[in-house]
Amino acid sequence: MKRTLFSSYLDGVRLNAAGESYRGIMKYFIPEFLTALVLYSLVALIDASYVASLKSTADYAMLSLTTTLFHFITKIAEGLSVGTMVLCGFYHGKQDVTGMVRAISAACIITTVVAFCISGGLYLGARHLYAFLGTPAELIEIGVPFLRLRAIGAFLMFMFFMVSGFLRGITRNDVTMRCYIVGSVVFLILDYLLIFGAYGFPQYGLQGSAIASIVQYSVMLCIALAYIRKSAILASYSNVFSVSIRSCADAMRSLCNISWPVMGDKAIFAITRILLASYIAPMGKSALGAFGVIRDIEMFAFVPAIACAQVSTFLVSNYMGAGDPEGARCTVKKILLVACFLVGVLLCVCSYYAYHIVHWFDSQGSFTEDAVVAYRLLCMLSMLDIVQVILSSALRGAAQVRVVLGVRLCTLLFFSIPVLYATAHVAFQSNFVRFMTLYGAFYIANGLMALWYVYWFRTGRWQQAHV
C-alpha cells in the first residue's frame, strides 16, 4: 500500500535515509548561498536604496517596474548562456577543437542577433512598452531615458553571458566568479557617484544607475576577453572568426535545441511577474513602489531557496546518473526541509522588522503602511513558492526540463492570465484590496505548480528522462 504524502516525506528527511547527508548538503549550500546573495539580492538592494535616497517615489517606482522587466530579459540571456555552456563543455570534453570553434562561433552569432534585436526593441520602443504595461503618463517620461540606457547595458549583458557560458563549459567558472565580483564592486561605486553626484561627478539621479550598469558589464566583458586572449590553454580556440556561418549551422541548431527549453522555462516564470506588475502599474506610483519593495525583500529572504535549488539540480543529476533514484528522492526532500527552514526564519525576521525595512526605501511614507501589511500577509502564501522552486530544479536535474516548461506554460495560460485579467477588472473597495488579490493570485499559481510537481514525483514519472 502506498504511503501517505506526509509519512513518505518524513521517511525521506530522516538522518539515516538514503541520499546526501545534511552535512553534505550544507557543504554545497554555503558557497551557492554566498554567490546568490551577492548576484541576486545584495547588489540590487543597495542600488534600490540609493535610488530611494533620492526621496522620489516616482523614481523608485520606475526602477521597480524596469527591474521586473529586466528579470525577464536576464532569463533569456541565461538560457542562451546555459546552451553555450553545455555545447562548449561537450566539445571540450571530447577535445574536439574544430567542434569547439564552431560552437563558439554559433554562440557568437545567435547571441549577437538576439541581443541586438532585444536591445534595439527596448531602445526604440521604450515609450510604447511602458504604455503597454499600463504605466501612468507622468511616470513614462521618467522611465524612457532610463530604459534606453539600460537597453545598451542589456546588449553588453548578453555578450558577457555568452562568454561566461563558454568559460563555464571549459571548466573556468572561477574566472566568471571573479568577473562578477569585480563588476559588482565597480557598479556599486559608480552607482553611488553618479546617482548622487559625489566627489565632483555629475549627478544623473536614476539615470546614474543605468550608466553604472553599462560600465559594469563593459568591465566584466573586457576582463573575460582579456583572460581568453592571454590564456595559453585557450590559444587553440582563437580562430573563431575564421569559421563561416554555413560550417557552424549544425552547431547553431544544437545551441537552439538546448537553449529554448531553458529560456522558455525561465522566461515564462518572469512573464508572470511582468503581468502582475502591469496590472499594478495603473494604480499609480505608490502601488508600484510597494510592489518593488515587497519583491526586493522577498528576493532577499528567498536567497537560501535559490541556493538550495542550484544544489538540488546538481545532486539530483548526479544521483540519477549513478542509477540511484531513491537517493535523489530523499535528497530532494532533505533540501526542501533545509530551504523551508532557512527561508522561513528570514521571512519571520523580515516580517518583524518590516516597517523599518520598508521605511528605509520610502522615507516619505508614501506606501510604507500598505506595503508592511501586504508583506506580512503574503509571507504565508510565499512558502508555496519555495516548494515549486526546489521541485522544479530537481526535475531539471532529472532531465525533465520540458515537463517544467509545460507546467509553467499551462499555469500561465490557463490560470495566471485569466485570473489576473479578471481581478484587474473587478470593482474593489480600495486599491489595497485589489493589490492583495493580484499578488495573492501570483502565489496561488506557484502553489498549483508545486502540486503538479509533487504529483509527478509521487507517480514516479520523474525517473523517465526527457531529453
C-alpha positions in Angstrom: 0.0 0.0 0.0 1.4 3.4 -1.0 2.3 5.6 2.0 0.6 8.9 2.5 2.4 12.1 1.3 3.2 13.2 4.8 4.6 9.8 6.1 6.6 9.4 2.9 8.1 12.9 3.3 9.0 12.1 7.0 10.8 8.9 6.0 12.8 10.8 3.4 14.1 13.5 5.7 15.5 11.3 8.4 19.2 11.4 9.1 19.7 7.7 8.1 17.6 8.0 4.9 19.2 7.4 1.6 20.7 10.2 -0.4 23.0 13.1 0.6 23.6 13.8 4.3 22.6 17.1 5.8 26.3 17.9 6.3 27.0 17.2 2.6 24.0 19.4 1.5 25.3 22.3 3.7 28.8 21.9 2.2 27.4 22.6 -1.3 24.8 25.1 0.0 27.2 27.6 1.7 29.1 28.7 -1.5 25.9 28.8 -3.5 24.3 30.9 -0.9 27.1 33.4 -0.8 27.1 33.6 -4.6 23.3 34.1 -4.8 23.4 36.7 -2.1 25.8 38.9 -4.0 24.5 38.3 -7.5 20.7 38.2 -7.0 20.0 40.3 -3.9 22.6 42.4 -2.2 23.7 44.5 -5.2 20.0 45.1 -6.2 19.1 46.0 -2.7 21.9 48.6 -2.4 21.0 50.0 -5.8 17.4 50.3 -4.8 18.4 52.0 -1.5 20.5 54.6 -3.4 17.5 55.4 -5.7 15.2 55.5 -2.7 17.5 58.0 -1.1 16.6 60.5 -3.8 13.2 60.7 -2.0 11.3 60.4 -5.2 8.5 57.8 -5.2 8.3 58.2 -9.0 11.9 57.3 -9.5 11.7 54.3 -7.2 8.5 53.1 -8.9 10.1 53.2 -12.3 13.2 51.4 -11.0 10.9 48.7 -9.6 9.0 48.3 -12.9 12.1 48.3 -15.1 13.9 45.8 -12.8 10.9 43.4 -13.2 11.1 43.8 -17.0 14.8 43.1 -17.0 14.3 40.0 -14.9 12.6 38.5 -18.0 15.4 39.7 -20.3 18.1 38.3 -18.0 16.3 34.9 -18.1 16.6 34.9 -21.9 20.3 35.6 -21.6 20.7 32.9 -19.0 19.1 30.4 -21.3 21.5 31.1 -24.1 24.4 31.0 -21.6 23.3 27.6 -20.5 23.1 26.3 -24.0 26.6 27.7 -24.8 28.0 26.1 -21.6 26.6 22.7 -22.5 27.7 22.7 -26.1 31.2 24.0 -25.4 31.5 21.6 -22.5 30.6 18.7 -24.8 33.3 19.5 -27.3 35.8 20.4 -24.7 35.4 17.0 -23.1 35.9 15.3 -26.5 39.0 17.5 -27.1 37.4 18.4 -30.4 39.0 21.7 -31.3 37.1 22.1 -34.6 33.7 21.4 -32.9 34.6 23.8 -30.1 35.4 26.6 -32.6 32.1 26.0 -34.4 30.2 26.0 -31.1 31.8 29.3 -30.1 31.0 30.8 -33.5 27.4 29.6 -33.2 27.1 31.2 -29.8 28.6 34.5 -31.0 26.2 34.7 -34.0 23.0 33.7 -32.2 23.7 35.8 -29.1 24.6 38.9 -31.1 21.5 38.7 -33.2 19.2 38.1 -30.2 20.9 40.8 -28.1 20.7 43.3 -31.0 17.0 42.6 -31.5 16.1 42.8 -27.8 18.3 45.9 -27.1 17.1 47.7 -30.2 13.5 46.9 -29.4 13.9 48.3 -25.9 15.6 51.4 -27.1 13.2 52.3 -29.9 10.1 51.1 -28.2 10.7 52.2 -24.6 7.7 54.6 -24.6 5.3 52.1 -26.2 6.5 49.3 -23.9 5.8 51.3 -20.7 2.4 52.4 -22.1 1.6 48.7 -22.9 2.4 47.9 -19.2 -0.2 50.4 -18.1 2.3 52.9 -16.7 0.9 56.4 -15.9 1.9 59.1 -18.4 3.9 61.1 -15.8 6.0 58.0 -14.9 6.7 57.2 -18.6 8.5 60.4 -19.1 10.9 59.4 -16.2 11.3 55.8 -17.4 12.0 56.3 -21.1 15.6 57.7 -20.9 16.3 55.2 -18.1 15.2 52.2 -20.1 17.1 53.4 -23.2 20.3 53.4 -21.2 19.5 50.1 -19.7 19.0 48.8 -23.3 22.7 49.4 -24.0 23.6 47.6 -20.9 21.4 44.7 -21.9 23.4 44.2 -25.1 26.6 44.0 -23.1 25.0 41.7 -20.6 24.0 39.2 -23.4 27.6 39.2 -24.7 29.1 38.7 -21.2 26.7 35.8 -20.5 27.8 34.2 -23.8 31.4 34.5 -22.8 30.8 33.2 -19.3 28.9 30.2 -20.7 32.0 29.4 -22.8 34.2 29.7 -19.7 32.0 27.5 -17.6 31.9 25.0 -20.5 35.7 24.7 -20.4 35.6 24.5 -16.5 36.9 28.0 -16.0 34.0 29.1 -13.8 36.4 30.7 -11.3 37.1 33.4 -14.0 33.4 34.1 -14.3 33.1 34.4 -10.5 36.0 36.9 -10.4 34.3 38.9 -13.2 31.1 39.1 -11.2 32.9 40.2 -8.0 34.9 43.0 -9.8 31.8 44.0 -11.8 29.7 44.3 -8.7 32.3 46.4 -6.9 32.6 48.7 -9.9 28.8 49.0 -10.2 28.2 49.9 -6.6 31.0 52.6 -6.6 29.8 54.2 -9.8 26.2 53.8 -8.8 26.8 55.9 -5.8 28.9 58.5 -7.5 26.6 59.0 -10.5 23.2 58.9 -8.7 24.2 61.5 -6.0 26.9 63.4 -8.0 29.5 62.7 -5.2 33.2 63.7 -5.3 32.8 66.0 -8.3 30.9 63.5 -10.6 27.9 64.8 -12.4 24.6 64.0 -10.7 22.4 61.8 -13.0 19.9 60.6 -10.4 18.0 57.5 -11.7 19.9 57.5 -15.0 23.1 57.1 -13.0 22.1 53.5 -12.1 21.7 52.7 -15.8 25.1 54.2 -16.7 26.7 52.3 -13.9 25.3 49.0 -15.3 26.8 49.8 -18.8 30.2 50.3 -17.2 29.8 47.2 -15.1 29.1 44.8 -18.0 31.8 46.5 -20.1 34.4 45.9 -17.4 33.2 42.3 -16.9 33.3 41.6 -20.6 36.8 43.1 -21.0 38.2 41.1 -18.1 36.8 37.8 -19.5 38.0 38.5 -23.1 41.4 39.6 -21.7 41.7 36.2 -19.9 40.7 34.3 -23.1 43.3 36.2 -25.1 46.0 35.7 -22.5 45.4 32.1 -21.6 47.7 29.7 -23.4 45.2 26.9 -22.8 42.6 28.7 -25.0 45.0 29.5 -27.8 43.7 26.7 -29.9 40.2 28.3 -29.9 41.4 31.7 -31.0 40.4 31.3 -34.7 36.7 31.8 -34.1 36.2 34.4 -36.8 37.8 32.1 -39.5 34.7 29.9 -39.4 31.9 30.5 -41.9 28.3 30.7 -40.9 27.5 27.7 -43.1 30.1 25.5 -41.5 28.7 26.1 -38.0 25.0 25.6 -39.0 24.7 22.3 -37.1 26.2 23.9 -34.0 23.7 26.7 -34.3 20.8 24.2 -34.4 22.2 22.3 -31.5 22.5 25.5 -29.4 18.9 26.5 -30.2 17.7 23.0 -29.3 19.5 23.1 -25.9 18.7 26.7 -25.1 15.0 27.0 -26.0 13.5 24.8 -23.2 15.6 26.6 -20.6 14.8 30.0 -21.9 11.1 29.2 -22.1 11.0 27.8 -18.6 12.8 30.8 -17.1 11.1 33.4 -19.2 7.5 32.1 -18.5 8.1 32.5 -14.8 9.4 36.0 -15.4 6.4 36.9 -17.6 4.0 36.1 -14.8 5.7 38.7 -12.6 5.7 41.2 -15.5 1.9 40.6 -15.9 1.5 41.2 -12.2 3.4 44.5 -12.4 1.4 45.6 -15.5 -1.9 45.2 -13.6 -0.5 47.0 -10.5 1.1 49.9 -12.6 -2.2 51.7 -13.3 -2.8 52.1 -9.6 0.0 54.7 -9.5 3.5 55.2 -8.2 2.7 54.3 -4.6 1.4 50.9 -5.6 4.4 50.3 -7.9 6.7 51.3 -5.0 5.0 48.9 -2.7 5.3 46.2 -5.3 9.0 46.9 -5.7 9.9 46.9 -2.1 8.0 43.6 -1.4 9.7 42.0 -4.4 13.1 43.1 -3.1 12.5 41.9 0.5 11.2 38.6 -0.9 14.2 38.2 -3.1 16.5 38.6 -0.1 14.5 36.1 2.0 14.5 33.7 -0.9 18.3 33.6 -1.4 18.5 30.3 0.6 15.9 28.8 -1.7 17.8 29.9 -4.8 21.0 28.4 -3.4 19.1 25.2 -2.5 17.7 25.0 -6.0 21.1 25.0 -7.5 22.3 22.3 -5.1 19.1 20.3 -5.9 19.8 20.3 -9.7 23.4 19.3 -9.3 22.8 16.5 -6.7 19.8 15.0 -8.4 21.6 14.8 -11.8 24.5 13.0 -10.0 22.2 10.5 -8.3 20.2 9.8 -11.4 23.5 9.4 -13.4 24.6 6.8 -10.8 21.3 5.0 -11.1 20.0 5.8 -7.6 16.6 7.4 -7.9 15.8 6.7 -4.3 18.9 8.6 -3.2 17.7 11.5 -5.5 14.2 11.5 -4.0 15.5 11.5 -0.4 18.0 14.3 -1.2 15.3 16.5 -2.7 13.1 16.0 0.5 16.1 17.0 2.7 16.9 20.0 0.6 13.3 21.1 0.7 13.3 20.9 4.5 16.5 23.0 4.7 15.1 25.6 2.3 11.8 25.9 4.1 13.5 26.3 7.5 16.1 28.9 6.3 13.6 30.9 4.2 11.0 30.7 7.0 13.5 32.2 9.5 14.3 35.0 7.2 10.7 35.7 6.4 9.9 35.9 10.1 12.8 38.3 10.7 11.9 40.5 7.7 8.2 40.4 8.8 9.1 41.5 12.3 11.3 44.4 11.1 9.1 45.1 8.0 8.2 48.6 9.0 11.9 49.7 9.4 12.9 47.9 6.2 10.1 49.4 4.0 10.6 52.9 5.5 14.3 52.7 4.5 13.1 52.6 0.9 10.2 55.0 1.5 11.4 57.9 3.6 8.5 60.0 2.5 6.0 57.4 3.8 4.0 57.2 0.5 3.4 53.4 0.7 5.0 52.2 3.9 1.9 51.3 5.8 0.2 49.4 2.9 3.5 47.6 2.0 4.1 46.4 5.5 0.6 45.0 5.9 0.7 43.4 2.5 4.1 41.8 3.0 3.2 40.3 6.3 0.0 38.7 4.8 1.8 37.5 1.7 4.6 35.8 3.7 2.2 32.9 4.4 1.5 32.3 0.7 5.1 32.8 -0.3 6.0 29.4 1.3 4.3 27.8 -1.7 7.0 29.4 -3.9 9.7 27.5 -2.0 8.2 24.1 -2.9 7.8 24.9 -6.6 11.3 26.3 -6.9 13.0 23.3 -5.2 10.9 20.7 -7.0 11.3 22.3 -10.5 15.0 22.5 -10.0 15.1 18.8 -9.0 13.1 17.9 -12.2 15.7 19.8 -14.2 18.4 17.7 -12.6 16.5 14.6 -13.6 16.4 15.8 -17.3 12.7 16.8 -17.0 13.2 20.2 -18.5 10.2 20.0 -20.8 7.9 18.9 -18.0 8.8 22.0 -16.0 8.3 24.1 -19.2 4.9 22.6 -19.9 3.7 23.0 -16.3 4.7 26.7 -16.2 3.2 27.4 -19.6 -0.1 25.8 -18.7 -0.3 27.6 -15.4 0.4 30.9 -17.2 -2.2 30.4 -20.0 -5.0 28.7 -18.0 -4.6 30.3 -14.6 -2.4 33.4 -14.3 -3.6 35.3 -17.3 -7.3 34.7 -16.8 -7.3 35.3 -13.1 -5.1 38.4 -13.2 -7.2 39.8 -16.0 -10.5 39.1 -14.2 -9.1 40.5 -10.9 -8.0 43.7 -12.6 -11.5 44.4 -13.9 -13.4 43.7 -10.7 -14.6 46.7 -8.7 -12.8 46.6 -5.4 -13.4 48.8 -2.4 -9.8 50.0 -2.4 -6.6 49.7 -4.3 -5.1 47.9 -1.4 -7.6 45.0 -1.7 -7.0 44.9 -5.4 -3.2 44.8 -4.8 -3.5 42.0 -2.3 -5.8 40.0 -4.6 -3.5 40.3 -7.6 -0.3 39.4 -5.6 -2.1 36.6 -3.9 -3.1 35.1 -7.3 0.6 35.1 -8.2 1.5 32.9 -5.2 -1.5 30.6 -5.7 -0.3 30.0 -9.3 3.1 28.9 -7.7 1.2 26.6 -5.4 -0.6 25.0 -8.3 2.7 24.3 -10.0 4.1 22.9 -6.7 1.1 20.5 -6.5 1.7 19.3 -10.0 5.4 18.7 -9.3 4.5 16.7 -6.1 2.1 14.6 -8.2 4.9 14.0 -10.8 7.3 12.8 -8.1 4.6 10.6 -6.4 3.8 8.8 -9.7 7.4 8.0 -10.4 7.3 9.6 -13.9 10.2 11.9 -12.9 12.6 9.0 -13.3 11.9 8.8 -17.1 14.4 11.1 -18.8 13.0 13.7 -21.2 15.9 14.9 -23.3 
